[in-house]
Amino acid sequence: MKKKIFGVVTLCATLLLGACGTGNNAGTGNDGGTETTSTSNVAEENEGLDFPVSTSNEAELIDGGTLEVAVVMDTQFQGLFQWEFYQDSYDRDFLEPSHEYLFLKNDDFMIVDGGPADLVLDEENKTATITLRDELKWSDGVDVTAEDVIFSYEVIGHADYTGIRYDNNFTNIIGMEAYNAGESDTISGITAISDKVVQIEYKEVHPGMMQQGGGVYHSALAKHTFDGIEVKDMESSDPVRKNPIGFGPYVMSNIVPGESVEYLPNEYYYGEEPALDKLVFRAVPSASINEALLAKHYDMAIKMPTDTFDTYKDMDGYQMLGRPEQSYTYIGFNLGTWDEESGSVDYDPESKMANKQLRQAMAYAIDNDAIGERFYHGLRSRGTTLIPPVFGSLHDTTIEGYALNTDKANQLLDDAGYLDVDGDGFREDPNGDPLTINFASMSGGETAQPLADYYLQQWQEVGLNVEYTTGRLIDFQAFYDRLKNDDPEIDVYQAAWGTGSDPSPTSLWGPNSAFNYTRYESEENTRLLAAIDSNASFDEAKRKEAFDAWQAYAFEEAFAFPTLYRNQILPISDRVANFSWAYDVDHNPWAAVGVTAEERE
C-alpha cells in the first residue's frame, strides 16, 4: 500500500536508530491512584534494574535544616490540596508531607494496622469498621473524629460534589444513592459508633476492600474548617486551596499557586517529631532540572524524566533510588460519552473507533519494545495487560500483548473493510467514506513530540490518516479537561494511569467510573469486573481466575491497550538520610527524613 509519512518524523530517522528522546507524562487516579504518577526492592520486579529504594547515608542528622524538593513538571500544579478534590499526581506529590491516608499498607498493598486508623472488614455482616487513633489530631490541634470521617463521605456523595471520586465504591454503601439523590440528609449506612469509631454498611463486600484505596475510602476531611461552605463551592475554597490542613508530619505554611509550597513541622503530629525545620516543594520544568541539580539547588527531584536518564544517572552528589510505578501508559479510544444524570458511561457502538479490528490494528502498528529501550533507556517496558506486573500474580503473564506486527495490522484493516478506495495512500472507512482519526497527546519533556510523531508515522504506515487534535500536543491540564468533557475532536489519545494500591480495574474501566475516558461499556465487561469484586473472590484462586479473564477480554476488545510499564528514578542528595521510597513503609517517609550537612555538595 502506498503510504504518506509525516516529514517531521524523519528527525527520528525511525525509532530504531536512536532515542529521539517523551516526557514525564503524568496522569489521574482513583485513589488509590492518579492521572499518573512496588514494592520494596526494584530488582525483584524489574529484570536488569537494580536500584536501592532507601538512602544509604548513615551519618548523624543535624538538628533541623531545610529540605528542598523539585517536582518536575511542565505545567503549573492545580493546587487542590485535599484528598477528596485532587485529580492528578502532581497535587498528590505536594499533599504527601501534610496529608496522610487513614491506613497503612504492606508490600501487597493490603491495609494493615498501625496508621492513623485501623480497619476491620466483616464479610458476613458486610460492614467495615474504622477506628481512629485516640491521639490523632488535625494540624490546627483539633481532634480528628468520626464526624470528620463521615464528612468525607457526605462531601463526595453529595449531588453538588465537583470532584471525581464518586463511583461504585461509594454507591456500594447502604443509603448513599438516596443521599446523592437528595432523598435523605444523611447516609443511612454510615454510623458513628463513638467519637473515634465509624461503621459502614455495604451492599456487597469484596477482597479489594482490604486494599488501600480499594473500596473503603482512605481519608477524613476536617469538617470544622468547611463551616458555612457549600459543597459546590468547596473545590475553590480556602480550606482546599489556601490553608488546607491534614494530619501528616508537616503543615502547608505558604502556598504560591502553581509554583511552590513550603511546609513547617506539624506540632500535633501523632508520630515521631519531624526532623526538619522546613520543607520546600517547587515546580521545576523538565528542561531545566538537570542544570538545577548540577548547581545543587535541590535535595531531590520527584518525577524525574526517565527519557533523559543517561544525562543524570552518574550526577555527582546524588544517589539514585528506583522503584516500579503503580502505573502504565496507554492508548485509549473515544467510544462514547459520560452521562452526568446517570453517573455512567454511554457507549456508542456507532462511534468512529467502535470497530475493534481497527483498534487492534493500531495496537499492532506500534513497537513498544523499541520505545522502552530507545526512548527510556530500558526504564520502561512494553505493556501487555491493563493490570501492571507490580501486582504480582494478578498480572497475567500468559498474555503477550500487542507487539509490532505490521502485516497483522494491515490484514486486520483489510478484513474489516478499511480499504484505500481512491488510491491516495489512506484507507477509507468500510462505507467508502474518507477516514481521518484525531489523536491527542500531552506536551512536556524532550520525547513527547518525537514519540507522538512516531505514533502518527506508524499508523500512517498501515494506511490510516491520523492527525493531531488541535494540530499540536496539548498541555497536561487542558488535555485531561478535554478527556473529561468528551471532546469530539479526540478519537484516540495517549495517557497514563496511576493505578493506586487496589489492583481491581473497576474504578478505572467500570461503567460508573468517570475515569473511564474511553467511555467503553458492555455487559461482558461489567460482568467480568463484577466477578473480580465479588464475594467469591475472597478465594485466592477464584480471584486470580477473575483477573485473568478480564485481562484476556480487555486485550481482545482493545478499548485501550497498555503501551509501557514504568519505573521511577529519584535523584536524592548525598546529605539526605532516613528516607525510604518503598511502598510498604510503616510510617510517612516525610516524617523521618533529615539531612546530615548544612549544605549540598
DONU-897310 format. One line per 5 residues: number of its first residue (from 1); for each residue x, y, z of C-alpha. Coordinates in Angstrom, 2 decimals. Each point is the difference from the previous one (the first is absolute). Layout:
BEGIN
NUM> X:Y:Z | ...
//
This chain:
BEGIN
1> 0.00:0.00:0.00 | 1.21:3.50:-0.81 | 0.74:1.95:3.18 | 0.17:3.62:1.05 | 2.57:0.69:2.71
6> 0.22:3.19:2.06 | 3.17:1.74:-1.11 | 0.78:1.08:3.53 | 0.31:-3.60:1.11 | 3.17:-0.35:-2.01
11> 1.71:1.81:2.85 | -0.24:-3.33:1.78 | 1.42:-1.78:-3.03 | -2.38:-2.65:1.26 | -0.18:-0.92:3.63
16> 2.45:-2.84:-0.22 | 2.97:2.17:-0.90 | 0.08:1.73:3.34 | -1.78:1.80:2.76 | -1.71:3.07:-1.28
21> -0.62:0.41:3.41 | -5.44:0.31:2.51 | -0.20:1.80:2.75 | -1.11:-0.65:3.45 | -3.67:-0.47:-0.74
26> -2.10:-0.16:3.10 | -3.45:-1.02:0.17 | -3.48:-0.29:2.84 | -0.86:-2.41:2.37 | -2.53:-1.81:1.96
31> 1.71:-0.03:3.25 | 1.53:-1.74:0.35 | 1.04:1.43:-3.29 | 0.57:2.95:-2.25 | 0.36:1.31:-3.57
36> 3.33:-1.17:0.45 | 2.67:-0.04:2.18 | 3.62:-10.93:5.63 | 1.33:-1.34:1.92 | 3.10:0.26:2.10
41> 2.61:-1.27:-2.43 | 0.03:1.21:-3.58 | 2.28:-2.79:-1.12 | -2.66:-2.55:0.98 | -2.54:1.57:-2.34
46> 2.11:1.10:-2.95 | 2.45:-2.29:-1.67 | 3.27:1.83:-0.61 | -0.89:2.94:2.29 | 1.69:0.19:3.36
51> -0.52:3.21:1.92 | -0.19:0.45:3.76 | -3.31:1.18:1.39 | 1.41:1.77:3.07 | 2.79:2.48:0.68
56> 3.39:-1.50:0.87 | 1.20:3.01:2.02 | 0.45:-1.20:3.59 | 1.59:3.15:1.44 | -1.60:1.75:2.97
61> -2.74:2.49:-0.79 | 0.63:3.65:0.73 | -2.55:1.82:2.12 | -2.68:1.35:-2.35 | 0.94:1.26:-3.45
66> -2.01:0.68:-3.16 | -0.65:-2.66:-2.65 | -0.65:1.34:-3.50 | -1.92:-2.22:-2.41 | -0.56:0.46:-3.73
71> -3.20:-1.38:-1.50 | 0.80:-0.30:-3.68 | -2.94:1.23:-2.05 | -0.59:1.97:-3.17 | -3.22:1.56:1.22
76> -1.19:1.75:3.13 | -1.46:-2.16:2.74 | -3.74:0.42:0.57 | 0.26:0.42:3.75 | -2.94:-2.19:1.07
81> 1.43:-0.88:3.39 | -2.49:-2.42:1.50 | -0.25:-3.70:-0.87 | -3.68:0.47:-0.85 | 0.74:2.52:-2.75
86> 3.45:-0.63:-1.44 | 0.00:-1.38:-3.53 | 3.56:-0.60:-1.15 | 3.25:-1.38:1.29 | 1.66:3.41:0.19
91> -2.38:1.18:2.72 | 0.39:-3.37:1.69 | 3.75:0.53:0.23 | -0.55:3.34:1.73 | -2.58:-1.56:2.34
96> 2.10:-2.85:1.36 | 2.04:1.85:2.68 | -3.09:1.60:1.53 | -2.94:-2.31:-0.73 | 0.24:-3.65:0.99
101> -2.40:-2.77:-0.93 | -1.91:-1.63:2.84 | 1.57:-3.42:-0.59 | 3.44:-1.54:-0.39 | 0.65:-2.77:-2.54
106> 2.38:-2.93:-0.35 | 2.06:-1.08:-3.01 | -3.12:-1.54:-1.59 | -1.74:3.39:0.40 | -2.35:-1.53:2.57
111> -1.21:2.19:2.87 | 1.73:-0.75:3.30 | -0.36:1.36:3.53 | 2.20:2.69:1.48 | -0.76:3.14:-1.97
116> -2.30:2.91:0.84 | -2.86:-2.52:-0.01 | -0.57:-3.77:-0.02 | -2.53:-1.85:-2.15 | -2.07:-3.12:0.70
121> -1.96:-1.45:-2.93 | -2.87:-2.31:0.97 | -0.81:-2.19:-3.00 | -3.03:-1.64:1.59 | -1.73:3.21:1.13
126> 1.28:2.06:-2.94 | 1.44:2.75:2.16 | 3.26:1.89:0.34 | 1.01:1.48:3.35 | 2.52:2.85:0.08
131> 1.63:0.74:3.36 | 1.99:3.23:0.28 | 3.04:0.41:2.22 | -0.97:1.60:3.31 | 2.76:2.62:-0.35
136> -0.63:0.83:-3.68 | -0.38:3.76:-0.52 | -0.23:2.40:-2.91 | 2.95:2.31:-0.50 | -1.97:2.81:1.68
141> -0.24:-2.07:3.19 | -3.64:-1.08:-0.33 | -0.71:-3.71:0.53 | -0.66:-2.13:-3.08 | -3.36:-1.61:0.69
146> -2.54:-2.38:-1.48 | -1.87:3.09:-1.19 | 2.96:0.91:-2.24 | 0.10:-3.49:-1.50 | -3.72:0.15:-0.73
151> 0.38:3.51:-1.42 | 2.25:-1.34:-2.77 | -2.77:-2.36:-1.09 | -2.63:2.73:0.25 | 2.03:2.35:-2.21
156> 0.90:-2.57:-2.66 | -3.52:-1.42:-0.03 | -1.73:3.39:-0.21 | -1.87:0.88:-3.19 | 1.99:3.27:-0.25
161> 3.42:-1.63:0.40 | 2.32:1.27:-2.75 | 2.80:-2.56:0.40 | 0.59:-3.34:-1.68 | -0.15:-2.62:2.77
166> -3.69:-0.89:0.08 | -0.08:-3.46:-1.55 | -1.01:-3.63:0.63 | 1.90:-0.03:3.28 | -2.36:2.65:1.35
171> -3.24:-1.20:-1.59 | 0.74:-3.36:1.64 | -0.71:1.61:3.40 | -3.51:-0.51:1.40 | -1.92:3.26:-0.30
176> 2.57:1.82:-2.14 | -2.12:0.16:-3.15 | -2.98:1.37:1.91 | 2.28:2.64:1.55 | 1.47:0.88:-3.40
181> -3.50:0.36:-1.46 | -0.99:2.41:2.77 | -2.51:-2.43:1.48 | 1.80:-0.06:3.35 | 2.10:2.47:1.98
186> 2.23:-2.77:1.31 | 1.58:-3.21:-1.27 | -1.92:-2.70:1.82 | 2.75:-2.61:-0.30 | 2.65:2.11:1.77
191> -0.12:0.22:3.77 | 2.22:1.62:2.62 | 0.33:-2.73:2.64 | 2.03:2.37:2.16 | 2.14:3.11:-0.36
196> 2.77:-2.10:-1.54 | -1.84:-2.92:-1.63 | -2.02:-0.07:-3.24 | -1.92:-2.97:-1.39 | -0.97:-0.19:-3.68
201> -2.58:-2.41:-1.41 | 0.44:-1.20:-3.60 | -2.22:-1.70:-2.52 | 2.89:-2.32:-0.76 | 3.50:-0.48:1.33
206> 2.92:-1.31:-2.05 | 3.69:-0.74:0.54 | 1.10:3.22:-1.71 | -1.42:1.87:2.99 | 3.03:-1.10:2.00
211> 2.23:1.82:-2.51 | 1.00:3.60:0.56 | -2.45:2.00:-2.11 | -1.95:-3.13:-0.85 | -3.51:0.68:1.20
216> 0.26:1.43:3.51 | 0.82:3.67:-0.42 | 3.40:0.86:1.41 | -0.44:3.55:1.28 | -1.68:2.32:2.46
221> -0.84:3.66:-0.64 | 0.21:2.68:2.70 | -3.68:0.92:0.26 | 0.56:3.03:2.22 | 2.12:1.73:-2.67
226> -2.86:-0.16:-2.54 | -2.61:1.57:2.27 | -2.37:2.11:-2.11 | 1.47:-1.15:-3.34 | -2.41:-1.69:-2.40
231> 1.17:-3.22:-1.63 | -0.17:1.57:-3.45 | 2.46:2.68:1.12 | 2.47:-2.20:1.88 | 2.37:-0.68:-2.89
236> 0.83:3.71:-0.29 | -0.10:0.70:3.74 | 2.86:1.01:2.29 | 0.07:-3.32:1.92 | 0.83:-1.71:-3.30
241> 2.15:2.60:-1.74 | 1.51:2.44:2.49 | 0.19:-1.44:3.51 | -0.71:-3.74:-0.15 | 0.59:-2.07:3.10
246> 0.70:-3.70:0.39 | 1.47:-2.32:2.61 | 3.37:-0.66:-1.65 | 3.42:0.86:1.46 | 0.10:3.44:-1.62
251> -2.50:2.79:-0.63 | -0.19:2.14:-3.13 | 1.15:3.42:1.22 | 0.39:1.97:-3.24 | -1.55:-0.83:-3.38
256> 1.01:1.87:-3.15 | -2.69:-1.18:-2.44 | 1.40:-2.13:-2.80 | 3.59:0.50:1.16 | 0.97:-1.14:3.49
261> -1.08:-1.13:3.45 | 1.89:0.47:3.25 | -0.62:-2.27:2.99 | 0.68:0.33:3.72 | -0.04:-2.83:2.54
266> -3.44:-0.98:1.27 | 0.27:0.44:3.77 | -3.04:-2.25:0.48 | 1.29:-2.91:-2.09 | -0.86:-3.36:1.57
271> 3.30:-1.58:-0.99 | 3.65:0.78:0.59 | 0.83:3.70:-0.09 | 1.09:1.04:-3.54 | 3.76:0.45:-0.33
276> 0.08:3.11:-2.21 | -0.68:3.66:0.65 | -1.56:0.43:-3.41 | -0.87:-1.73:-3.26 | -0.26:1.84:-3.32
281> -1.60:-1.60:-3.09 | 0.38:1.89:-3.26 | -1.26:-0.66:-3.54 | 2.99:-0.22:-2.37 | -0.21:-0.40:-3.82
286> 1.51:-3.17:-1.41 | 2.23:2.04:-2.31 | 1.84:1.61:2.93 | 0.05:-2.71:2.67 | 3.42:-1.43:-0.93
291> 1.59:3.44:0.19 | -1.71:0.62:3.34 | 1.34:-3.26:1.43 | 3.49:0.66:-1.33 | -0.14:3.35:1.78
296> -1.13:-1.85:3.16 | -3.22:2.02:0.30 | -2.06:-3.01:1.20 | 0.32:-2.95:2.32 | -2.20:-2.23:-2.12
301> -1.98:0.05:-3.24 | -3.40:-1.70:-0.05 | -1.31:-1.15:-3.42 | 3.44:0.15:-1.55 | -0.31:-0.66:-3.76
306> 1.17:-3.50:-0.83 | 0.50:0.87:-3.66 | 3.11:1.98:0.95 | 1.33:-2.47:2.59 | 3.38:-0.31:-1.70
311> 0.59:3.75:0.51 | -0.28:-0.11:3.79 | 0.54:-3.61:1.11 | 3.57:0.70:1.13 | -0.59:3.50:1.35
316> 2.48:0.89:2.73 | -1.45:0.54:3.46 | -3.19:-2.03:-0.57 | -1.08:-3.57:0.63 | -2.53:-1.58:-2.38
321> -2.95:-1.76:1.59 | -2.37:-2.03:-2.15 | -3.28:-1.89:0.13 | -2.66:-1.29:-2.39 | -2.96:2.33:-0.39
326> -3.55:-1.01:0.79 | -0.86:1.30:-3.42 | 0.12:-0.51:-3.72 | -0.19:2.05:-3.17 | -2.78:-0.91:-2.38
331> -1.76:0.83:-3.24 | -3.74:0.49:0.41 | -2.81:0.38:-2.50 | -2.99:2.35:0.19 | -3.01:-2.31:-0.07
336> -2.78:2.05:1.57 | -0.81:2.68:2.55 | -0.57:0.44:3.73 | -3.62:0.24:1.13 | -0.06:2.40:2.95
341> -3.59:-0.82:0.88 | 0.52:-3.73:0.37 | 3.62:0.23:1.12 | 1.09:-2.53:-2.58 | 1.65:-0.31:-3.38
346> -2.17:0.07:-3.11 | 1.73:-2.30:-2.49 | -0.69:0.75:-3.66 | 0.30:-3.13:-2.16 | -0.09:2.22:-3.10
351> 2.93:2.20:1.03 | 2.90:0.46:-2.39 | 2.30:-2.31:1.99 | -2.64:-2.63:0.90 | 1.49:-2.66:-2.28
356> 2.31:-2.06:2.18 | 2.02:-1.20:-3.01 | 0.87:3.63:-0.70 | 1.13:0.40:3.60 | 1.98:-3.24:-0.04
361> 1.70:1.02:-3.24 | 1.11:3.30:1.54 | 1.44:-1.95:2.94 | 1.93:-2.38:-2.25 | 1.47:2.94:-1.91
366> 2.06:1.18:3.01 | 3.40:-1.32:1.13 | -0.18:0.57:3.74 | 3.03:-2.19:0.68 | 2.14:2.40:-1.97
371> -1.64:3.03:1.61 | 0.81:-1.29:3.49 | 3.59:-0.74:-0.88 | 0.84:2.95:-2.24 | -2.07:2.78:1.53
376> 0.27:-1.04:3.64 | 3.32:-1.84:0.27 | -1.74:-3.20:1.06 | -1.77:1.69:2.93 | -3.33:-0.68:-1.69
381> -1.12:-3.24:-1.60 | -2.79:-1.07:-2.34 | -3.34:-0.29:1.70 | -1.94:-3.20:-0.58 | -3.16:0.30:2.13
386> -1.87:2.73:1.86 | 1.09:-1.54:3.33 | 3.68:0.96:0.42 | 2.53:-2.57:1.30 | 0.53:1.93:3.24
391> -3.13:-1.86:1.18 | 1.84:-3.31:-0.09 | -2.00:-3.12:-0.82 | -3.12:1.99:-0.94 | 1.84:1.15:-3.14
396> -0.58:-2.66:-2.68 | 3.41:-0.87:-1.43 | -1.53:-2.30:-2.63 | -1.37:2.94:-1.98 | 2.68:1.19:-2.39
401> -1.73:3.28:-0.80 | 0.36:2.04:-3.15 | 3.47:-0.11:-1.50 | 0.95:1.55:-3.35 | -1.54:-2.02:-2.83
406> -0.64:2.19:-3.03 | -1.20:-2.89:-2.16 | -2.62:-0.93:2.57 | -1.08:3.63:0.34 | -0.50:0.28:-3.76
411> -1.89:-3.29:-0.15 | -2.34:1.03:2.82 | -0.79:3.25:-1.79 | -0.55:-1.76:-3.32 | -2.29:-2.59:1.58
416> -2.01:2.72:1.74 | -0.58:1.84:-3.28 | 2.35:2.93:0.54 | 1.33:0.24:-3.56 | 1.75:2.65:-2.05
421> -2.82:0.54:-2.45 | 1.27:3.14:-1.77 | 3.71:-0.91:-0.09 | 1.23:3.00:1.99 | 1.95:-2.16:2.46
426> -2.58:0.23:2.77 | -2.75:-2.46:0.81 | -3.65:0.94:-0.13 | -2.48:-1.34:2.56 | -2.07:-3.14:-0.79
431> -2.65:2.20:-1.65 | 2.59:1.42:-2.37 | -0.02:3.41:1.68 | 3.19:1.93:0.84 | 1.42:-0.90:3.42
436> 1.97:2.50:2.08 | 0.92:-1.02:3.53 | 0.81:2.76:2.51 | 2.75:-0.81:2.51 | 0.59:1.86:3.28
441> 3.10:-0.20:2.15 | 1.62:2.12:2.69 | 2.87:2.42:-0.42 | 2.97:-0.02:2.37 | 3.54:-1.35:0.03
446> 2.43:-0.67:-2.78 | -1.68:-3.05:-1.49 | -3.69:0.97:0.06 | 0.06:1.40:-3.53 | 2.21:-2.59:-1.73
451> -1.83:-2.88:1.67 | -3.38:1.36:-1.05 | 1.39:0.55:-3.48 | 1.12:-3.62:-0.01 | -3.52:-1.17:0.79
456> -1.37:2.03:-2.89 | 2.67:-1.37:-2.30 | -0.73:-3.61:0.93 | -3.74:0.40:-0.43 | 0.54:1.65:-3.35
461> 2.25:-2.93:-0.92 | -3.09:-2.21:0.10 | -2.04:2.49:-2.00 | -1.84:1.88:2.75 | -0.27:3.76:-0.30
466> 0.69:1.09:3.58 | 0.38:3.67:0.88 | 0.56:1.95:3.20 | -3.01:1.34:1.85 | 0.53:3.82:-0.01
471> 2.93:-0.54:-2.38 | 2.48:-0.37:2.86 | 0.62:-1.62:3.37 | -2.16:1.20:2.89 | 0.97:1.28:3.46
476> -0.53:-2.51:2.82 | -2.90:1.79:1.70 | -1.76:0.88:-3.27 | 0.50:-3.56:-1.26 | -1.84:-1.58:2.92
481> -2.68:2.69:-0.08 | -0.69:-1.01:-3.61 | -0.20:-3.68:0.93 | -2.30:0.63:2.96 | -2.29:2.08:-2.20
486> -0.07:-2.55:-2.85 | 1.53:2.29:-2.59 | -1.41:-1.23:-3.34 | 3.27:1.00:-1.67 | 1.77:-2.85:1.80
491> -0.28:-3.47:-1.55 | 3.10:-1.57:1.51 | 2.29:1.25:2.75 | 3.14:-0.86:1.93 | -0.24:0.33:3.78
496> 1.26:-1.61:3.19 | -1.61:-1.47:3.09 | 1.23:-0.18:3.53 | -1.91:-3.08:1.12 | 0.24:0.58:3.72
501> 0.32:-2.93:2.36 | -3.13:-1.91:-1.00 | 0.57:-2.24:-3.03 | -3.73:-0.15:-0.78 | -0.52:1.76:-3.34
506> -3.62:0.92:0.73 | 0.72:3.56:1.12 | 1.91:0.67:-3.23 | -1.91:-2.02:-2.57 | -3.42:-0.62:1.57
511> -3.30:1.33:-1.39 | -0.45:2.40:2.92 | 3.55:1.33:0.07 | 0.51:3.59:-1.12 | 3.63:-1.02:-0.58
516> -1.10:-2.34:-2.79 | 0.90:2.55:-2.64 | -0.48:-2.50:-2.83 | -3.70:-0.10:1.01 | 0.02:-3.69:-0.88
521> -2.67:-2.21:1.54 | -1.42:-3.44:-0.67 | -1.95:-2.61:1.93 | 2.98:-2.33:-0.13 | 2.45:2.63:1.23
526> -2.30:0.85:2.89 | -0.49:-3.70:0.82 | 3.73:-0.70:0.04 | 0.74:3.04:2.15 | -2.75:-1.06:2.40
531> 1.61:-3.43:0.32 | 3.27:1.62:1.07 | -1.83:1.96:2.69 | -2.32:-2.81:1.14 | -0.16:-1.93:3.26
536> 1.22:-3.05:-1.89 | 3.31:1.78:-0.57 | 0.82:-0.28:3.69 | 1.23:-3.37:-1.22 | 3.51:0.70:-1.32
541> -0.25:-2.44:-2.94 | -3.37:1.40:-1.11 | 1.34:3.54:0.27 | 2.94:-0.87:-2.24 | -2.37:-1.67:-2.47
546> -2.21:3.10:-0.09 | 2.95:2.34:-0.58 | 1.32:-2.21:-2.81 | -3.39:-0.13:-1.72 | -0.38:3.78:0.00
551> 3.55:0.55:-1.28 | -0.62:-2.39:-2.90 | -3.26:1.76:-0.82 | 1.57:3.46:0.14 | 2.82:-1.18:-2.26
556> -2.48:-1.29:-2.57 | -2.31:3.03:0.06 | 2.91:2.49:0.02 | -2.14:2.92:1.20 | 3.37:1.03:1.39
561> 3.35:-1.72:-0.18 | 3.03:0.48:2.26 | 3.07:1.32:-1.70 | 2.59:0.14:2.78 | 0.48:-1.13:3.56
566> 1.98:2.61:1.87 | 2.80:0.26:2.51 | 0.82:3.09:2.04 | 3.39:1.47:0.81 | 0.54:2.37:2.92
571> 3.27:1.96:0.14 | 0.60:0.78:3.67 | 2.83:2.02:1.50 | 2.75:-1.82:1.85 | -0.76:2.17:3.05
576> -3.53:-1.45:0.35 | -0.55:-2.84:2.46 | -2.86:-2.10:1.38 | -2.06:0.11:-3.17 | -1.70:-3.11:-1.38
581> -1.78:-0.12:-3.35 | -1.54:-3.42:0.67 | -3.75:-0.34:-0.33 | -0.33:-1.99:3.23 | 1.71:2.29:2.51
586> -1.61:-0.06:3.45 | -0.01:3.80:0.28 | -0.21:3.11:-2.13 | 3.49:0.21:-1.60 | -0.05:3.78:0.32
591> -0.23:-0.32:3.77 | 3.42:-1.64:0.35 | 2.02:1.66:-2.76 | 2.80:2.34:1.01 | 3.36:1.37:-1.13
596> 3.51:-0.67:1.26 | 1.65:3.21:-1.23 | -0.95:3.66:-0.24 | 0.72:0.24:-3.75 | -0.24:-2.23:-3.06
601> 3.39:-0.86:-1.49
//
